[in-house]
């Protein structure tokens, strides 16, 4: 019996720059990928700074909303980030 040969799967992750370009075109999936990359590290840093996980969560949410508004060039009424805040 001959074993089937498998090829390794290569996953190409878009660069941060690519994600930012996509976010500027209101790509929700790109925004979610950026959050998935940096959200937990940012939360951990905010917990370290504040010493309070609840305050850190609030700061993370506010920071992420502001970033989404800024990156997408949209006003407060049209949040790209609102759908993907913790």
SULDALIN-V998161 format. One record per backbone hydrogen bond with DSSP energy under -1.0 kcal/mol. NH is the residue of the N-H (numbers start at 1). CO is the residue of the C=O. E is the energy in kcal/mol with one decimal. If there is no record, write none. Layout:
# SULDALIN-V998161
nh=<NH & NH>
co=<CO & CO>
e=<E & E>
This chain:
# SULDALIN-V998161
nh=<19 & 20 & 21 & 22 & 23 & 24 & 26 & 27 & 31 & 32 & 33 & 34 & 35 & 36 & 37 & 38 & 39 & 42 & 43 & 44 & 45 & 46 & 47 & 48 & 49 & 50 & 51 & 56 & 57 & 58 & 59 & 60 & 61 & 62 & 63 & 64 & 65 & 66 & 67 & 68 & 69 & 70 & 71 & 72 & 73 & 74 & 78 & 84>
co=<15 & 16 & 17 & 18 & 19 & 20 & 23 & 22 & 27 & 28 & 29 & 30 & 31 & 32 & 33 & 34 & 35 & 38 & 39 & 40 & 41 & 42 & 43 & 44 & 45 & 46 & 47 & 52 & 53 & 54 & 55 & 56 & 57 & 58 & 59 & 60 & 61 & 62 & 63 & 64 & 65 & 66 & 67 & 68 & 69 & 69 & 75 & 81>
e=<-2.3 & -2.6 & -2.1 & -2.1 & -2.6 & -2.1 & -2.4 & -1.6 & -1.6 & -2.3 & -2.1 & -2.2 & -2.2 & -2.8 & -1.8 & -1.9 & -3.5 & -2.5 & -2.5 & -2.6 & -2.2 & -2.5 & -2.5 & -2.2 & -2.5 & -2.7 & -3.0 & -2.6 & -2.4 & -1.9 & -2.7 & -2.7 & -2.4 & -2.5 & -2.8 & -2.8 & -2.5 & -2.3 & -2.6 & -2.5 & -2.4 & -2.6 & -3.2 & -2.1 & -1.0 & -1.4 & -1.8 & -2.3>
